[in-house]
Amino acid sequence: MRCVSTAVAQHERQVLGIIPSAFTVNNLVGETCGKEIKVATMQERLVMMMELSDAFIALPGGFGTLEELFQMISWAQLSIHNKPIGVLNINGFFNGLLSFVDHAVKQEFITPRARKILISATTADELVDKLQAFRFESDPALSKLKWSPSSSQKEKLDLTLHL
């Protein structure tokens, strides 16, 4: 992340780092170039990223990258947001993941409509073009869900065991 944010700042573009406070202990993430927002949790970070971002781009990375990528994809599928999501498939890094997603479509665990949520490209220019051309297609049933704070409050379940 540091290399990307440094390159963005060097080209006089805006950089915003949303960082869980735990990462700032012992200067784990180093100095942020640009604006920094500290949050308490990773979940709070994801919500803030969703609210403040125009699109999401995943670069090659590990479990954290994949977790955040799939969180944004599932939120798009649920119509929590309608922003484009892409992977920059440098040197085929995401080929296995994309094949797995296509396999899940063939096995009918992911709908063809939902598959369109994830965009991929091998160059940054191609990915930006695809993200800009993206038009969100919500699932008619899922788009009726209301994701306001009041609707997310869980009802109490009756878990009484009746013998």
SVG drawing of the C-alpha trace seen along z (x, -y; Angstrom):
<svg xmlns="http://www.w3.org/2000/svg" viewBox="-42 -18 49 52">
<polyline fill="none" stroke="black" stroke-width="0.4" points="0.0,0.0 2.9,-2.3 4.3,-2.1 0.9,-2.9 0.1,-5.8 3.6,-7.3 3.3,-7.1 -0.2,-8.7 1.1,-11.5 4.1,-12.1 1.7,-12.7 -0.1,-15.3 -3.2,-13.2 -5.3,-12.8 -4.3,-10.0 -6.5,-9.0 -5.5,-6.3 -8.1,-4.7 -6.2,-2.9 -7.2,-0.8 -5.7,-2.2 -4.0,1.1 -1.8,0.6 -0.5,-2.7 1.1,-1.2 4.9,-1.0 4.5,-2.8 3.6,0.5 2.3,-1.1 4.8,-3.9 4.1,-7.5 1.1,-8.2 1.4,-10.5 -1.8,-12.4 -4.8,-12.5 -5.1,-9.8 -8.3,-8.7 -7.9,-6.4 -10.7,-4.0 -11.2,-1.5 -11.8,1.7 -11.3,3.3 -15.1,3.5 -15.3,-0.3 -12.5,-0.7 -14.4,1.2 -17.6,-0.8 -15.7,-4.1 -13.9,-2.9 -17.3,-2.0 -18.8,-5.3 -15.8,-7.4 -14.7,-5.5 -15.9,-5.9 -14.6,-2.4 -12.5,0.4 -9.4,1.8 -7.5,4.8 -3.9,5.3 -2.1,8.6 -2.1,9.3 -2.8,11.8 -5.8,12.7 -6.5,9.2 -6.8,8.1 -9.0,11.0 -11.2,10.5 -11.8,6.8 -12.4,7.6 -15.0,10.2 -16.6,8.0 -17.1,5.3 -18.4,7.8 -20.9,9.3 -22.1,5.8 -22.6,5.0 -24.5,8.2 -26.8,7.3 -27.2,3.7 -25.5,2.1 -23.5,0.2 -23.4,0.0 -19.7,-1.0 -17.4,0.8 -15.0,3.4 -11.9,4.5 -8.8,6.6 -5.6,5.5 -4.5,9.0 -0.7,8.3 1.2,11.3 -1.9,13.4 -1.9,13.1 -5.7,13.4 -6.1,16.1 -6.8,18.8 -9.3,16.7 -11.1,15.7 -11.3,19.3 -12.7,20.3 -15.3,17.5 -16.3,18.7 -16.4,22.3 -18.8,21.2 -21.0,19.6 -21.0,22.9 -21.9,24.7 -24.7,22.2 -23.4,20.8 -22.9,17.4 -25.4,16.0 -24.2,14.7 -25.5,11.2 -23.5,11.3 -20.4,12.4 -20.5,9.2 -19.7,7.3 -16.1,8.4 -14.1,6.7 -10.6,7.7 -7.9,6.3 -4.2,6.8 -3.3,3.1 -4.2,0.1 -5.5,-1.9 -7.8,1.0 -9.1,1.5 -9.9,-2.2 -11.7,-2.2 -13.7,0.9 -14.5,-0.6 -15.7,-3.8 -17.9,-1.9 -19.4,0.3 -23.2,0.1 -24.5,1.8 -27.2,4.4 -28.9,5.1 -30.8,8.3 -34.5,7.3 -35.2,9.3 -32.1,8.1 -32.5,4.4 -35.6,4.3 -33.7,4.8 -33.4,1.8 -29.9,1.4 -30.6,-1.4 -29.4,-1.3 -33.0,-0.5 -33.3,2.5 -30.0,4.0 -31.2,4.4 -31.8,8.0 -35.0,9.3 -34.7,11.6 -35.1,15.2 -37.1,17.6 -34.6,20.3 -36.6,22.0 -36.3,25.8 -39.8,27.4 -39.7,31.1"/>
</svg>
